[in-house]
Amino acid sequence: MVKYLRWLILGVTLFFLIQTFQQHWQDVIEVEFNLSQVKYSAIALLVTLFAHIWSGLVWASILKFLHQPAALSWVLPVYLQTNLAKYIPGNVWHFYGRIRAMQTAGANLDTATLITLLEPLLMATAAVLIAMITLLHKGLMMAQNPFYDVFPFLFVATILIAIHPRFLNPLLSLAGRFKKKSVGQESPKIKDYPWLPLGGEIGFVILRGSGFIVTIAGFSALTLEDFPLLLGVFSLSWFFGLVIPSPGGIGVFESSAIALLNSTFPPAILLSSLALFRLLSLSAEILAGALAWGFTVTSNQ
């Protein structure tokens, strides 16, 4: 059922994007791609590449937080190489790859699973926090439906409370009772609040949002007021792409961004920017994975 739901969501979002493109394709082909946009694209690519490397560093902090410290020479290659697997249908294979790598390195299944689940949970929380601060300031998440005022606060409050050791440790212990554990194997315990990993994920979302803003800046002159708006829209759209089951968030992110920005930027600029940003994001992830693979090969020689 979940498999069919993923394909249904992907189909609906792609239909929306194709329909939008059909309505504005003549405007899109009139957008000129000049040397200035090449420079902006290069900057956006570098910022996005650094964002993925930064995310690997945050993953290292999560490992350390859960008492599984590892050398960056191991963490970064594993993280960056498995990252590309999120585009495989199912949207779980990058998680599976990391769990297997951690088990091979000596971590038990429970701890490896907790590390893998905590990362996207903190990412989602960071994205919603940024969206709340920026979009509420711009008045984009208010008034039309009270649900949109309440839901972000409820989501963030629930997650921030749930990851507190006082609440998370009993949940982990309860989950352990429903599983057959080996002799001497204990459920992972959290002693402190994950402030550092959460702060790292906030930095990651800001970096990814900065790459998005730079991409749009190559097509349209931006004012200072546009920056919080674009960062907030990116964060909220990226959140939807993270939690809605579509491979790599493809289609979901773009559809959300178009829906939120269509009254602020011309459709041709939006479509061109989003298409280029997706290409730059994929290129940055491929480049990061290739660099990690090259480092691994060199280290093993």
Order of alpha helices (4+ residues) and beta strands (2+ residues): alpha-alpha-alpha-alpha-alpha-alpha-alpha-alpha-alpha-alpha-alpha
